[in-house]
Each structure stands twice: as structure tokens, then as C-alpha cells.
Amino acid sequence: MFFGAIPTFAYASNQALRSVILNPISLYGEEIIFDVFRDSEKVGKHTVNFKSLTDNKTRVRARFELEITFLSIPFYSYLYQSSSVWQAGRLQKLYSSVDDNGERTFVRAVRKDDGLMIVGSKNSVTWPTSLYPTNHWNAGVRDSKHVLNTLTGEVSPVGITKQTEERIQAQGGWVLASRYKYSGSIDTTVWYDQKGRWLKMRFVAKDGSTIDYQCVVCGLNTQSNVQSKRN
């Protein structure tokens, strides 16, 4: 596997975080789009789509597609897809699949009582409490000690620490965002704005290259959210 465990994501009490968990469409709109760079070279795209099914139920579909070439000849490809249903802020079910240059794996998760029943290509587990999957759009993950790794089906222990606030480029402008560092089973860095929008991500692939997610569309559609590059 080229990437290893691509970085992934218990309820919080503040109102901003609740809005992320309960109504992602009001926060992001219907779609998030990231350009993906490997050592500053664009190699792929990551999209997340949201669809309201009922007043409190949302379907979320994510797709990450990457291709690396040498002398214009493709020699590595990676495709990740997932579909999940959330109700009242809790994960109800999820299916994900990975095609890692021809090696295919899957993960299924279904809510069981207050927890999740998880089946993957290589293992299965029943977890007694709700989990956030490794899709990053839900900032509620910042209080988590465990996440559902949607590549392996494992429940991965994590530590998530806020490091600093900084201005970053996102959706064609500049915005103030908080940088969070993941440690433990997952090693990555993720940026969220003050409302909990996912704006940026960075991690190191297994081959030592740096993978960067740069926001193209991530809900920053008003002048109050995005500052002009001229500022």
C-alpha cells in the first residue's frame, strides 16, 4: 500500500460543533472539493457530497482518486470510495472500498444498539460506543480517542491536539484556521476554521512523500468567511 492508513475521524457540547454534527449541508453546502498534491505536484482530487434524506438524516459520499505518472506513463493509482448515513448526529451505517493499485479491500459498519458492528476484509469487531470514521469533514472528531479506520476496519486509538491558529489559503482566499495534530495509530495534520469546516490536510505517505489537501470548495462562500488575497 502506497499511503498506509490515510488519516481518518463523541459528541461535544458547544453549539458550533453541534451544527457540524447535525447539519453538514448548512455548513458546507452540498459538496466539498480538494485538490491533492504530492510533493507540490497535483496528483488527484478528493470530494465529499452531502444529501439530506429526512429532517435529521444525511447521506455522505466521499471519493479520493489519485494517479502518479513517470515520464507521462501511469505507474500507480489509488481509488477510495465511501458512503455513510448519519441520523441525529450519529453514524448509522457505512460502506467503504479501496482499490490500491489493484489490491482491493472493503469495510462495512452498521449501528448496533449504542455502538457499531464493523466488518472488514481482514477483521471484524463490535465496538460498544459510537465512532467517527476517517473522513475528516466532521469536526466533532476533535474530542475523540478512537476512530473507525475506513481503510482497514480497525478501531484506531488517536490523540488529537490543537497546535495553533494561522491564516491559510482556502477556496481562493485567506482564512483563519486552527491546526490539529493527530498522533498514535494515525499521523496527520488537519485544519478547521472557527465554525468547524475542514479546510486543509497534510500527511506523509509510506514512500516518504508529503501529501497535501488544498481546498477548492469547502463552504467558504461569503465575504465574511474568506478574506481577499489582496488583504
PLY file of the C-alpha trace (Angstrom):
ply
format ascii 1.0
element vertex 231
property float x
property float y
property float z
element edge 229
property int vertex1
property int vertex2
end_header
0.00 0.00 0.00
1.41 3.38 -1.06
-0.29 5.51 1.57
-0.63 3.26 4.59
-3.56 4.33 6.75
-4.90 7.53 5.22
-5.79 9.73 8.16
-9.34 9.45 9.29
-12.03 10.99 12.34
-18.02 11.72 20.86
-20.09 14.44 20.88
-19.09 17.93 22.04
-21.15 20.46 23.90
-20.55 23.79 22.14
-23.16 25.00 19.65
-20.78 25.43 16.71
-19.67 21.83 16.95
-23.26 20.60 17.26
-24.09 22.36 13.98
-21.27 20.46 12.26
-22.51 17.13 13.54
-26.22 17.63 12.95
-26.37 19.63 9.72
-23.28 19.44 7.47
-25.21 20.84 4.49
-25.85 24.13 6.31
-22.13 24.34 7.00
-20.61 23.20 3.69
-23.38 23.19 1.12
-23.79 20.01 -0.91
-20.14 19.35 -1.81
-16.54 19.69 -0.64
-13.70 19.52 -3.18
-9.95 19.28 -2.51
-7.08 19.19 -4.95
-4.47 16.67 -3.79
-0.74 17.32 -4.18
2.25 15.01 -3.77
5.43 16.98 -3.04
3.74 20.05 -4.60
2.66 18.21 -7.77
-1.09 17.83 -8.31
-1.92 14.12 -8.48
-5.59 13.78 -7.61
-8.85 15.02 -6.16
-10.93 14.34 -3.04
-14.67 15.10 -2.98
-17.36 14.78 -0.33
-21.06 15.02 -1.23
-23.93 15.58 1.21
-27.60 14.75 0.60
-30.46 15.27 3.02
-32.64 12.16 3.27
-35.02 13.36 6.02
-35.04 16.23 8.51
-32.36 14.59 10.66
-30.78 12.02 8.31
-27.95 12.74 5.87
-26.09 10.61 3.34
-22.41 11.39 2.88
-20.36 10.09 -0.03
-16.59 10.54 -0.28
-14.26 9.78 -3.20
-10.49 10.12 -3.37
-8.78 9.40 -6.67
-5.05 9.64 -7.32
-2.72 8.76 -10.18
1.06 9.03 -10.27
2.94 9.02 -13.53
6.57 8.73 -14.61
7.52 10.27 -17.95
3.77 10.67 -18.59
3.21 6.92 -18.05
0.83 5.97 -15.18
2.52 3.58 -12.74
0.41 3.93 -9.60
-3.31 4.56 -8.97
-5.44 4.73 -5.85
-9.22 4.96 -5.50
-11.07 5.31 -2.20
-14.88 5.50 -2.01
-17.26 5.55 0.93
-20.96 6.03 1.55
-22.39 6.63 5.02
-25.70 7.57 6.61
-25.92 9.82 9.67
-29.00 10.38 11.80
-29.27 12.95 14.60
-25.50 13.30 14.53
-24.67 9.58 14.81
-23.22 7.23 12.26
-25.87 4.65 11.28
-24.07 2.72 8.56
-21.05 2.95 6.31
-19.53 1.11 3.38
-16.07 1.92 2.03
-13.85 0.36 -0.61
-10.25 0.81 -1.67
-8.50 -0.08 -4.92
-4.82 0.34 -4.10
-3.17 -0.19 -7.47
-5.21 -3.37 -7.99
-5.34 -4.56 -4.36
-8.98 -4.27 -3.23
-10.33 -4.08 0.32
-13.63 -3.06 1.94
-15.16 -2.03 5.26
-18.80 -2.26 6.40
-20.16 -0.78 9.60
-23.73 -0.83 10.96
-25.07 0.72 14.14
-25.87 -1.89 16.80
-27.53 -0.56 19.96
-25.26 2.29 21.10
-22.22 1.03 19.20
-21.11 -0.30 15.82
-20.70 -3.73 14.25
-17.70 -3.49 11.90
-16.63 -5.99 9.25
-13.56 -5.53 7.05
-11.63 -7.55 4.52
-9.23 -8.76 7.20
-11.02 -8.39 10.54
-14.31 -7.73 12.33
-15.15 -6.08 15.63
-18.15 -4.86 17.62
-17.46 -1.53 19.33
-19.67 -0.53 22.29
-19.91 3.20 21.52
-20.40 5.45 18.52
-17.34 6.35 16.41
-16.35 8.90 13.84
-14.99 7.42 10.60
-11.84 8.65 8.93
-13.41 11.12 6.51
-12.42 14.37 8.30
-15.39 16.54 7.35
-16.91 16.23 10.84
-15.01 18.38 13.32
-16.68 16.51 16.18
-13.76 14.11 15.85
-11.52 16.56 17.70
-12.66 15.16 21.08
-12.26 11.52 20.03
-9.86 8.99 21.49
-10.74 6.32 18.91
-11.85 6.48 15.28
-13.11 3.98 12.74
-10.38 3.46 10.16
-12.35 3.16 6.93
-9.39 1.61 5.10
-8.81 -1.33 7.43
-11.96 -1.69 9.54
-9.88 -1.27 12.69
-10.79 0.94 15.63
-7.71 3.13 15.83
-6.60 4.90 19.03
-5.70 8.54 18.40
-4.62 11.66 20.20
-5.78 14.94 18.63
-4.06 18.11 19.84
-4.75 21.70 18.86
-1.43 23.34 17.98
-2.04 26.89 16.79
-4.25 29.25 14.81
-2.94 30.55 11.50
-4.04 32.09 8.22
-4.16 29.57 5.38
-5.24 29.68 1.75
-8.61 28.07 1.07
-11.15 28.44 -1.73
-9.21 31.23 -3.42
-8.65 33.40 -0.36
-7.20 33.54 3.14
-8.96 32.32 6.27
-8.09 31.88 9.94
-7.91 28.18 10.83
-6.86 26.00 13.76
-4.24 23.34 13.15
-4.76 19.94 14.81
-2.13 17.23 15.05
-3.10 13.54 15.11
-0.84 11.07 16.89
-0.99 7.39 17.79
-2.22 4.99 15.12
-2.82 7.91 12.75
-0.24 10.59 11.99
-1.61 13.58 10.13
-2.35 17.29 10.41
-5.80 18.77 9.76
-7.02 22.37 9.69
-10.55 23.56 10.64
-11.95 27.08 10.64
-13.77 28.63 13.60
-17.10 27.12 12.51
-15.65 23.63 12.20
-15.19 23.46 8.43
-12.47 21.11 7.18
-10.13 23.29 5.09
-6.80 21.52 4.71
-4.87 18.32 5.46
-1.28 17.08 5.28
0.35 13.70 5.91
3.39 11.68 4.89
2.86 8.70 2.59
4.66 5.39 3.03
7.22 6.32 0.39
8.16 9.46 2.36
6.42 11.94 0.06
4.22 14.70 1.51
0.53 14.66 0.60
-1.36 17.97 0.81
-5.10 18.59 0.51
-5.90 22.12 -0.70
-9.50 23.34 -0.52
-11.19 24.25 -3.81
-14.77 24.25 -2.45
-15.36 23.91 1.29
-18.31 26.12 2.25
-16.42 29.42 2.33
-18.85 31.23 0.07
-19.29 34.60 1.76
-17.03 37.63 2.07
-17.15 37.31 5.87
-15.64 33.81 5.67
-12.92 34.34 3.09
-10.56 37.29 3.04
-9.36 38.57 -0.31
-5.81 37.70 -1.29
-5.22 41.46 -1.56
-5.58 41.84 2.25
0 1
1 2
2 3
3 4
4 5
5 6
6 7
7 8
9 10
10 11
11 12
12 13
13 14
14 15
15 16
16 17
17 18
18 19
19 20
20 21
21 22
22 23
23 24
24 25
25 26
26 27
27 28
28 29
29 30
30 31
31 32
32 33
33 34
34 35
35 36
36 37
37 38
38 39
39 40
40 41
41 42
42 43
43 44
44 45
45 46
46 47
47 48
48 49
49 50
50 51
51 52
52 53
53 54
54 55
55 56
56 57
57 58
58 59
59 60
60 61
61 62
62 63
63 64
64 65
65 66
66 67
67 68
68 69
69 70
70 71
71 72
72 73
73 74
74 75
75 76
76 77
77 78
78 79
79 80
80 81
81 82
82 83
83 84
84 85
85 86
86 87
87 88
88 89
89 90
90 91
91 92
92 93
93 94
94 95
95 96
96 97
97 98
98 99
99 100
100 101
101 102
102 103
103 104
104 105
105 106
106 107
107 108
108 109
109 110
110 111
111 112
112 113
113 114
114 115
115 116
116 117
117 118
118 119
119 120
120 121
121 122
122 123
123 124
124 125
125 126
126 127
127 128
128 129
129 130
130 131
131 132
132 133
133 134
134 135
135 136
136 137
137 138
138 139
139 140
140 141
141 142
142 143
143 144
144 145
145 146
146 147
147 148
148 149
149 150
150 151
151 152
152 153
153 154
154 155
155 156
156 157
157 158
158 159
159 160
160 161
161 162
162 163
163 164
164 165
165 166
166 167
167 168
168 169
169 170
170 171
171 172
172 173
173 174
174 175
175 176
176 177
177 178
178 179
179 180
180 181
181 182
182 183
183 184
184 185
185 186
186 187
187 188
188 189
189 190
190 191
191 192
192 193
193 194
194 195
195 196
196 197
197 198
198 199
199 200
200 201
201 202
202 203
203 204
204 205
205 206
206 207
207 208
208 209
209 210
210 211
211 212
212 213
213 214
214 215
215 216
216 217
217 218
218 219
219 220
220 221
221 222
222 223
223 224
224 225
225 226
226 227
227 228
228 229
229 230
